[in-house]
Amino acid sequence: MRGEIFGELLNPALEPERYELFATSLPIAPTSHDPGSVGENGLTALAEEPLREIAPLLTRRQFCQALGAGLLVLLFRDVRALQESGGGRRTGSPSLPQEISAWLHISREGLVTVYTGKVEVGQNIRTSLTQVVAEELRVPIERIRLVMGDTDLTPFDAGTFGSRTTPTMAAHLRRVAAATRELLLDLAAEQWQVGRATVEIADGKVRHLASGRSQDIGELTRGQKLSRPLPDTVAPTPPEQWRILGASVPKVNGRAFVTGEHRYTSDLKLPGMLYGKVLRPPAFGATLVSVDTREAESMPGVLVVREGDFVGVAAPSTEQAARALAAIRAEWKTTPQPSSREIFEYLKKNPIEAQGWEGRSQHLVGSLEEGWHLAEKRFQQTYTVAYIAHAPLEPRAAVAEWKDGRLTVWTGTQRPFGVRSELARAFGLPEDRVRVIVPDTGSGYGGKHTGDAALEAARLAKAAGRPVKVVWTREEEFTWAYFRPAGVIEVRSGVKADGTITAWEFHNYNSGAAAIRTPYAIPNQHIEFHPTRSPLRQGSYRALAATANHFARETAMDELAHLVGMDPLAFRLKNLADERLRAVLEAAASRFGWGKAKPAPDRGVGLAAGFEKGGYVATCAEIAVDRTSGEVKAVRVVTAFECGAILNPDHLKNQIEGAIVMGLGGALFESIEFENGKILNPRFSRYRVPRFSDLPHIEVVLLDRRDLPSAGAGETPIVAIAPAIGNAIFHATGLRLRSLPLAPHGLKGEIKPQS
C-alpha cells in the first residue's frame, strides 16, 4: 500500500500542475534502492526527473542540494484548490485545515525538526506547537525544534493572525505527528517481524514489549527518506490521555530571551552591511514637490537613492545615515486633513464603497417593527473609539540582501508569504526569487502584516549593491505604521419591564465588523457595518473591531439593565441562551464575589462578557476614583476564559494577563492625537501606555473544556476589559462614559468631590 501511494505520486505522467511539493533543505541520505524505487519497508530513494514533474518550482540542483539524511513526511495539496493569499494566483480560500501542509523531519540522531509557516511574535506559540508534536510522536520536548516563517523552508501560510494558529496549525501538526508515529510503528513491526499491537513508542524510542527490544526512532529509519500523504483517518491522542499537552511546560528557548542571547531583526548584521534611513513626508497626504540631495551626496560613504517620491540614504552607520537624511532639503505640498477633535463627525459624513471583508455587511433577524411594538422601554445611544497605536516593543525592522538576482529579506512580520508577494511585485521578480525569513519578533498585535521596512531595505540594498538594514525609529513607528481604526457605533434597543430585550439595532461606522453580532438571544435584530473614509492609515489590531463592538454592546447592556432596574449580571443571564458564555460569566462573578459586598467609598464594580474567534470571556473589574485629582485606577480584575481544551495552562494565563494589561491602555488613556495630517504624540513620553503603577491585581479563571477542540487565545481576552471598567466608573460616580479612552486626563472636573 505504501509503495502504491508513493508510486502514484512519482508517476511522471501526472499533470505537472496537479501536485505542488514543498521541499525543505533537509539532509536526506541516498539509499541502496534503485532511483525511484519503493522498498517493502516504505523507505525510498527519489528519482530526480519525476520529482521535477511534481515540483517544477525546484531546479534539479536545488533539490539535490536539499537532500541529506533523515525522515521526511511530505504533505501534498491540490494547487487549484489552494492558492497563496498573499500572492498573485489566489483563486479561493478553502478552510485552513485543508490548505495548510506541514513537514516533519527526523534525523539519524533522532532529532525532530518541524516546519510551519506560522511565526513567533511573543505569543509563545513555539512552545505549544512543540508540545503538540512531542505528545503525538512520543518524543521529549528537548528533541524537537521548530523552523518557522521562512518562505524557502516552510509551507505556505496565510499568516499569523485571527487566533488561528492553535485551532488550525496545532490541530494539523497533531495529525502529522500522529501519522508519523503510526508509520514508525508499522515500520518497526515489519522490520522486527512482530505483531503491530506489541510495539509502542515512548521517549523517542520504539519498543517491543515482549522481548524488551528497543531502537531510537532515528536509528529505525536509518537516515533514509520516507514519504507518505497524510491520511484523513489518523486519530490523535485523546485529551484524557495527554501527558505533555495540557501541562504548563516551560517556554521553549526561554533562557535565550531572558539572557539577551536571542537575536531579533534589529540585532542582525551581515558582512559589508549599510544602514538605511528614509525621507518621510511632514504629514499624511503630502506630496513631494522638489528635493535637494547634494549635501547628503557629498558626505563620505553615503549613498542617496531617489526613485520617484521615494528618497532614502544608506551609510556605514546609523548615525551617518541620520546626518545624511537631515541634510536633505525637501519641499512638500500638503492638503487639509481632519483632526482628532472632529474625527467622529468626519467618519459619519464620509461613507465609501468597499469590497470583501472591509465592505458593508448586514445581519437581520426577525422584525424591528415587532420588537419596538413589544418594548415597554426604549434606549438609544452613540459610542465612539479613538485611533490607537500598536506600540510594539520592537519597531519595524528589516535586513535586505541581493545576490545573483535573488532577494533575501529578514524582517519581523506576521505574513512572511504576503511580504514575499509585496517584494516580488515591487521589483518585478518571480516569487521563487524572493525569500522572506522571520526571526522571532518583538510583538505584533496585528500591526505587522505589511512589509514596509522590508520594501525600504530592499530598495536601498539594490541601489547600494550591498546588504542594508532599516530600523524604524519610535517616532516612525507611531506615525507611519497603521492604527486601530477609530469608529462611531450607534445602538438602539427595546426592552420589556421584566428585562427581556425585544429589539436590537446596531450600526458601526469604520471600526469594523469583527464580533459585531450580539451573543444575546434577541428575537429582532438589525446589525450593520458601514465602511467610511479614514484620514489615517488603519488596519488590524489585536481582536480587530471586537474591542469597539464589545465596548459599545456591553456598555449598552449595562445601560439597559439600569433602565429596567436590574442587576447587570442578572440582566445578561436573563437574555442569554449560550451556555458557554453563561459559564464564563458565572465563573468570573463567583471568583470576583459579585453582589456579595458593597464596594468601599469612591470605588465601583462593573462586568462585561463576550465571544470571538472560538473563545468566551467574562471580566469583572473594580476601580477606584480619586475625587480630588480625578484619577481612575483599576484595582482588581477577574477574567474567566474558555477556549476549549487547554494546551498549556500557564502560557494561556500569560496571554490573558497580557491582553488585560494591553486593554487597560485602550480603555483608559491611549489615543492618537493628530491635526492637519500630523501625529502630535508620536513617542512614549506623549503617548501613554500602561505602566507598572497602573496594573491592578489580576486573577484568571480557566475553564478547561477537553471535550471541545482548542481555540486560539491571543485576541479574545482583550475585548471585555474596557466595558467592564466603564461600567465600574458609572457604578462609582454615576457618570456614564461612552467614548474610548474613558479617562485620558482623569475625571477631574467631571465629578464633584464629596463634601
N, C-alpha and C positions, 0 to 999 in steps of 0.2 A: 504493500500500500504506500509506504513512504517513497519507494522508488517510482511508483506510478505518478504520484503527485509531483515529485521533483522533475521527472522526465517531461511531464506536460509543460512545466514552467520553462524548461530549457529547450522546448521544441522551436527550432528556428523558423518553422512555417507559420508560427503565430503572427498575427498582425503586429507590427512594431509598436503601434500606439496603444495596444491593449493593456500592457502592463508597464508600470514605471517602477524601477528598482532603485531604492535609496540605499546606496552603499556608503560605508564609512572607512576611514583609513585605519582599519583594524588589522593587526598582524594575524594572518591565517596561513599556516604552513602547507606546502604541497603534500599530496598523499601518494600512496603507492598505487592507487587506482588509475586506470586509463582516463585521459582527459574526457570529461563529460559523463563518465560512467557513474553508476549508483550502486554501491555495495549493499550486501544483505543487511548490514547493520545501520544503513542510512547515512553513513559518512561518505562524503562526496568530494570529488575534485572537479571544479568547474572548467568547462571549455570556454576559451575567450570569445570565440565568434558568436556562439549562441547567446552569451551574456550581452554582447553588444547589440544583438537584436532586441533584447528585452530592455536594455538600458542605453539608449542612444545618447543620453546626456553625458555618459562617461566614455572617454577615449580608452583604447586598449592599454596605453601606457599608464593612464591614471588608475585604471582598475588593477593592473598588475602591481603597481606600486602600493596599492591599498592592501594587498593580500599579505598575510603573515600567519601567525599561529593562534588558534583559538576556535571557539564555538560561536557561531553567529546564527541567531534566529532572525530571519528576514520576513517582513510582512509586506505583501503586495497589495496594491489598491488599483481600482479602475480609474484611469486618468480622466475619462469623460465625466464620471460622476463626482470627481473631486478636483477642483482647481484652486490654485492659491488665491486666497482672498486679498493678498497684497499685490498680486502680480497682474499681468495683462491677459490671462487666459481664463479668468473666472467665468464659469457657466452656471453655477448654482451653489447652494450652501447646504449640503446634506448634514445630518446630525453629526456632531463631533465624534462620537464613538466610532462611526463608520469612516470618518475622514482620516483619523489620526493613526498612522502606523508607528511602530517603535522597534528599536533594536536592543538586543541583549547579547553581550559578548562575554564568554568565559575563557580566560587564558589558561595556558598549561599549568600555571601555578594556582589555579582555582580562583583568581580574582575576577570579579564580575563588574563589567562596565555597562552602564545603562545610558541610552541616548534619548533625549527628549528635547523638543523644541521649546519647552517652557523655560522661563528664566527666573532667576532668584533676585528679587528686588527688596529683600528684607522681610518677606513674609515667612521665610524658613520652610518653603515648600521642598527644599532639597532633603530635609530630614524625613518628612512624611513620605515622600516618594521612595526614599531609600528603605524605609520601614516596610512599605508595600512589597517591594521586591524581596527583601530579606524574609518576610513572612511566608510568601508563596514558594520561594526557591529553597527555603530551609537553610539559609546561609547567614552567618553572623554579619551584623551591620558593618563591622570593620573591613569586610572583604568586598564591599560594594562601593563604587564611585559613580557619580552622575556626570555626564557631559551634557551641558545644557546650552541652548540658544546659540548654536554655531551653524550657519546655513550650509556649510560644506559637510558637516559631520552628523547633524541631527535631522530627523524627518521634519517636513513642513509642519508648521503650527501657526494658526491664525494669530496667536498672540496670548500673552498672559494678562487676562482681564476677565471681568464678568464673574469672578469666583468660579471659574470653570476648571481649574487645574485638578481639584480633588474629585469632582463628580465625573470628569472625563478622563484625564490623563492617569490619575491614580487608579481608577477602575480598569483602564486599558492595560496599564502595566501589571496589575494583578493578574489579568488574563494571560499576558505574555509570560510572566514568571511561572504561573501555574502550568501553562502549556509546556514550558521548558522543563519543569520538574517532572511532569508525566513522561516526556520524551526521554529524559535521563533514566527514569525507572524502567522504561521499555528497553532501553539500550543495555542497562546493566543485567536485566533478566535474560536478555538474548545472549549476551557475551558469557555469562556465568552458567547458562543453561539451567536456570532455576525458575520456579513459579513466580509470576509477576507479583502476587499478593505477599510474597515472603521478602520483598525488597522495600526499603524505605530510605529517605534522605533526611539527615539531621546534621546540623553544624557543618554543612558543606561537604559531607561525605555520604556516599551511597553504601548502604549496609545490607548484608544478607543475614537476617535474624537467626536462622537455624545454624549456620556454620560460623557466624561471627566474622565473616569476611567483610572487609570494608575497603573503599577506594575513594580518594578525593575526586570531586566532580571534574576537576581539570585533568587528572590522570585518566579518568574514564573516557574522556573524549580524545585523548592522545594528541591534542593540538590540532585535530582535524576540523574541517568546517562542516557544519550541519545546517541544512536549510529546510524549512517547512512552513507552509502557510499556517496562520493562526486559526485553529479550529474554532467553530462557533459554539461548541458544546462543552468546552473545558469548564470545570467547576472550581471557582476559587474557594479558599478555606472559609468555612462559615465563621461568623464573628464569635460564636461561643467557643471556638477552638483557637482563637487568636492567642499568640504568645508574645509577639513583637508589636503587632498593631494593637492599638488601644492602650498602649503603655506610654508613659512620659519619658522616652529615651532622650538623652542629652542632644543638643544641637550638633549636627554634623559640622566639622571644621570650626566648632565654636572657639577653640583656643586661638586659632589664627585671627579671628575677628577681634578678640579681646586684646591680644598682644600687639596688634597692628601689622602682623605678618601678611594678612590678606591684602591683595592689591586691587584697587578699583581702576577704572579707565584713566582717571586723572593721575594715577601713580605710574602709568606705563611710560616707558622711554625706549625708543628704537635708535639704533646707530645712525648718526647724522641727522637726527630729527630737529625740525624747526618748530617754533611756537607761533600760533596764529592769532590774530585779532581781526574783527570785522567791524566796518563802519556802520553804525546804526542811525536811523532817522531820528530827529528830535521828538517826533510824535507819530501816533498811528495815522495812516493815510497820507503821510508826507511823501513827496516825490523829489528825486534828485534833479536839480537844475544844472549845477556845474560843480566840478571838483578840481582842486589843485593839489597834486601829489608830489610836486618837485622837491620840497624839503624832505619828505619822508624817503623819497628815492635816493637822495644824496647820502643818507645815513649808511655807514659801513655794515655790510651783511644783511641789509633789509631788502626784501622783495615786496613790491607793491603789485597787487593784482586788481585789474579793473575789467569786469565783464558786465556790460550793461549797467544796471543800477547796483550791482554787487561790487563793493570795494573792500579789499582786505589786505592785510600785511602778514608777512612771515619773517621771523628773525631768530637769531640764535638763542634768545632768552625771552621769557615773558616780559621782563622789564623793558627790553629793547623794542619788543613788539608794541607795548603800550605807549612808549615815547613816539614811535613812528606813527601810530594811529592818531595820537594827539596833534601831530604836526600836519595832518591832512586838513585842508581848508575846503569845506563843502557848503554849498548853498542849496537850501531846500524850499520847496513850496508846500505849505500846509493848508489844510481845509478845516472849516469849523466842525467841531465834534461836540456831542452832548457831554455833560459832566455827570459825576456820580450823584449829584443832588437831583438831577432830573431824569435819571435813567429809567425809572419805572413808568413814568408818563411816556417816555420815548418808546419803550418796548410795546406798550399798548397801541401806539399810533403807527407802528411800522411793521405790519404783518408781511410775511413773504410766503411764496410757494416753495416748498422743499420736498424732496423725494426721499424714499427709503425710510430708515429708522428715524431720521430727523424730520420727516414730513408730518403733516397733520394727521391726527388719529382721533377716533371717536368710539366710545363704548356706550351703548344704550341698553337699558334693561327696563321692562315694564313701561309705565306711563307716568311722566312727571305730573301731568294734569291730575291723574288719580291720586298721586302722592300728596299734592297740595290740598286736594279735597279732603283727604283723611287727616291732615295735620291739624292739630289744635294750637300749635305754636310754630312760628317761623323764625328763621335765622338767616342772616346774610352778613358776610364779612370779606375783607380783602387782606391777603398776606403777601409779604414780599421777602425776597432773599437777595443779598448782595453778591457781586462777584467776589470770589476769594481765590487766593493763590495756593498752589500745591505745597510750596515751600519745602522741597525735598532737602535732605541733608547734603546730598551730592548734586550740585548743579549739572546741567547738561555738559557732556564732555565727549570728545571723540579723537581717535588717532587714525589717520588715513595713510595708506602706502600704496603706490602704484608700482607694479613690477611686471614686465613682459606683457603689457597690455591688460593686466588683471588688477582689479582694485580690491584691497582688503581694508576693512574698517573695524576698529574696536570701538564700541560705544555702548552706553547704558540705555537700553530701550526695552519696552515691553513687547515690541513687534519686530524681531530681527528680520523676518521674511518680508514684512511690509517695508522696512527701511531698505532692504536689498532692492526691492522693486523701485522705491523712490530714487535710489542711486542709479540703477540701470536706466531708468527713463531720463534722468538728468544728463547722463553722459553718453546716451545712445549705445549702451552695451547690452549684450545678451545677459540674462540673469546669471547664467553659469560662469560669467566672467567677473562676478561680484561676490565677495564673501563678507558677511557680517558676523562678528564674534561679540558676544555679550558677556563681559566679565560680570561677576556678581555686583549688583548695583545698589547704591546708597539711597534707596526708596524711590517710588514712582507715583503711587496713589492715583493711577490713571493719567498722570501728566506726562508720560514719556512714550507715547505711541508714535510720535513723529521723529524724523531723522534730521532735525535742524542742524545740530552740531556736526553730524556725520557729513552732510552735504557741504558745509562750510570747510571742514577739514579736507575733504576730498578735492574741492576746487583749488584750494591753496596748494595741496600736495602735488596736484597735476601740473600746476604752473611752476612750482619750485623744482620738480624732479626729485624730491626728497620727501621722507615722511614728515607730516605736520600734525601737531596736536593743537586742538582748540578746546579750551575750558571756559565756559561762560562764567562771568562774574555773578555775584549775588544780585546786583542791580539788573543785569541782563536777564537772569532767570525770573526775577519778579516782573519785568516789563514785557519781555518778548515771548515767554512761554505762554501757553493758553491758560485761561482761567476757568473755574467752575462757573457755569452760566448764572447770571442774575435772572430773576423771574418774578412775575406777578401771578398770584393764584387767587381766584375768586370762588367762594364757596356759598352756596345757598342750600338750606336744608329745612325739612319739615318734620315735626316730631309730635307724638301724642303725649298727653299729660302723664301717662304711665312710663314714659321713656322709650317707647318704640319709635324708631326712626322710619318715617314713611316716604321721604323723598330726599334725594341727594344729587346736587348739581355742582360740578367741579370743573373749573377751567384753568389750565396752566398756560401762561404765556412765556415762551422762550426757554425756561429752565429745563424742560424735558419731560418725557413720558414714562420714565422708569418708575415702577411702583405707583402709578397714577390711579389704579383701580383700588377701590376700598375693599378691605378684607371683611368688612361687617356685612351682615345679612340684611340688606336694604332692598325692598322689592322694586323700587322705582328709581332709576339712576340715569343721569346724563353726564358723562365724563369726557373731556375733550382736551387735547393738547394743540396749541396754536403756535407754530414757528414764527419767529419775528426776526427782524434785522438786529444784529448785535454790533455796537460800536467797537467792542473789544474782541480780541481773539478768544474764542471759548472752545471747550472740549470736555473730554471725560474727566471725572473726578471720582474719588472713592464713593461708590454706591450711586454714581451718576445723579439723576434728579430725584432719587429716592429720599435724599435728605430734605429737599424742598417740599416734596409731596407729603412726606410723613409729618414734617413740621406743620404744614397747613392743616392736614387732616386731623392729626392728634390734638392740635390746639382747638380746632373747631369742635371735636368730640368733647373736649373739656368744657367749652362754652355751652354746648348743648346740655351737658349734664347739669351745669349751673342753672341753665334756663329752666329746667324742669325740677330743680331742687334735689338731684340725686347725687350720691357718691360717685366720683369719676370711675372707680373700679367697677362698681355695681352696674353703672350705666353701660360700660363697654361689654361686660359679660352678658347683659340682657340682650344686646344686639349682635352677639357673636355665635356663629354656628361652627366655626373652625376649631376643632378640639386641640390641635397643636398650638394654635395661638392662645387659646384658653389656658393651656398647660403652662406656658411661659409666663403669662400674666399672673396666674395664681402662685407660681413658684417665686417670682420676683416679689410679689406682695407679701407672701408668707415670710420670706427671709428679711424683708425690709421692716415687717411689723406694721403694715398698712392699717390705719384706723385704730390701732391699739393704744396709742398715746398721743396726746396733744403736743405739737412742737413747741419748743421754747419761744419766748417773745422774739419777734423780728426774724423768725425762721418759718419756712414754708416747705411743703412737700408736694410733689407732682409725679405723675406717671405718664408713660406713653408706650405703645406697642406697635408691632408691625411685622410684615413678612416681605422678603425679597430674595430672589436667587436661591430658593430652597431652604433658607434659614428663617427661623422665627425668633423674635427678640422682644423682650419687655424690660423697661428700665424704670426704676423708681429713684427719684432724686430728692435730696434735702438741701436747701440753700439757706444762707444767712445774708441778711441785708443790713448794712450799717446805715442807719437813717441820717447820720450826720454827714458822712462822706458820700453816701450813695453807692458804695462798693457792694457788688454782688459776688458772693463766693459759694461755689458748690462745696458742701460739707461732706456729704455721703452719697454714694451712688451704688445701687444694687442692680445688676443686669442678669437676667436669666436668658439663656440662649440654647436653642436646639437646632441642630443641622444634621439629623440622622445619626449614623454610627460615628463615633469619635475616633479618629486615628491616633491622635497624640493629645491627651488632655491638657498637659501643661502648656504646650505651644498654642493650643486653641485658646486657653485662658489669656496667654500673652497677646494674641490677636485681638481679643475682645477688649482687654485693657488699653491696648494701643488705639483702638478705634474710639473708645470713650475719651481718651486724652485728646486725640485729634478733633473729635466732635465738640469738645469744650470750646476750642478756639472759634469755630464757626458759629457756635451757639451764642457766645458772649461778646467777642470783640473783633474777630477777623473780618476785614472788608478791604477791598481795593478802592482807593480814592483816586479820582482822575478828573482832569479838566483839559479841554481842548486837545484831546488825544495824548496827554502826558500823564504817566503814573506818578502820583505825588508821594507815595510811600513805598519806594522800591528797595527797602532794606529792613533788616530785623529791628533796627533801632526805631523804626517808624511803623513797622507792621508787626503787631504783637501776636505772637503765638503762645500757647500755654507754657507757663514756667513751672518749676517745681512748687513754688508757693501757691500756684493756682489749683494744685491737684487735690481732689477730695479723697476720702477713704473709699476705695473701690472693692466691692465684693462681687464675685462672679459665681453664678449658679449654672452648672452644666447639666443639661438633660440628655443623657446618652441613649439614643434610640437605635439599638443594634438590630432591630427588626426592620430598619429603613436604610436605604442607600445613603452614603455620605455625601453631603453638600459642602460647598465652599463657605468660608467664614471671613474672608478678607474685607468684605464690604458691609454686609447687613448690620453688624453690631453698632455701626455709627449712627443709624437713622433715628434712634429713639431718644438720644441724649438731649438734643435741642428742645423738642417739645416738652420733655419731662421738666427741664429747667424752667422753661417759660411758664408752664403750669404751676410750678412751685413758686415762682415770683408772684403770680397772681394770688396764690394762697397766702403768701406772706404779706402782701401790700395792697391787694385789691386792684393792682394795676395790670391790665391785660396788654401785653406787648405782642405785636403781630408782625414784626419785621426782624429778620436776621441780618446782623448780630443784634442780640437783645439789649445789651448794655455796653456799647463800645466805650463810653465815658462814665460808666456807672449810672445810677439813677438819681443823682443829685439834682434837685430842682423839680423832680417828677413825683417825689413822695415827701410828705410832711413829717418832720421829726415829731416823735411823741412828746407830749408835754409832761 
